[in-house]
Amino acid sequence: MKNEFSSKGWVLAGGLSPDNIISALNSTGAQFLDVNSGVEKIVGIKDYAKMTEFFSNISSIF
């Protein structure tokens, strides 16, 4: 799948969290992400610790 859409600009979205982001990026090669509920404490409220972990995880790839 990684190279199948390499010529298209697209956003990886849906169910992304600190626990699965590295696997998702390694599987897809995505360069753009849409993260929402995977870093929320409750609906509409972001969790600072989850966001910090998420960005720490992606910084190891980029």
N, C-alpha and C positions, 0 to 999 in steps of 0.2 A: 504494500500500500504506500510505502514511503515515497516512491518515485512515480506512482501512478498519476498524481496530480501536481507534479513539481512545476509545471508551467503555469499553474493557476494561483491567484491570490485567494487564500481562504483562511478562515478562523476556526481553530479547534475549540469546541464548546460542549458543555453538557457533562455534568457530574465530576468536573475536575476538582481535585483536592490535594492537600499536601501528601497524602498517602499514595496517590496514583499518577501524579504529574510527570515524574521521571519516566515511568513506563509508557505513558501516553506520548510524550515527546520522542522517546526512542523509537516507538512504533510508527509514528506518523511523520516525524521531521517537521512538524508545524513550527512556524515562525511567529504566528499570532495566536493569542489565547483570549478566551472570554471566560472568566472565572466569576462565580457568584455564590451560590448556596454552599459550595464546598468549603468556603472560608467564613461562613456565618455562624454566630453563636445561637441566634434564633432568627427566624425569617426577618430579613431586612436589616439585621444588626451584624456588622462584621466583627469577627473575633481577631484581635490583634495578634495573639499567639499563632493562630492558624495562618494568618496572612504572612507573618514573619517566616514561618516554616515553609510555606508555599514558595515565597520569593527566594529563600535560601536554597531550596531544592532546584529551582530553575536556574539560579545563578551558577550552579555547578555544571550546567550544560552549555550556557551561552557565554 
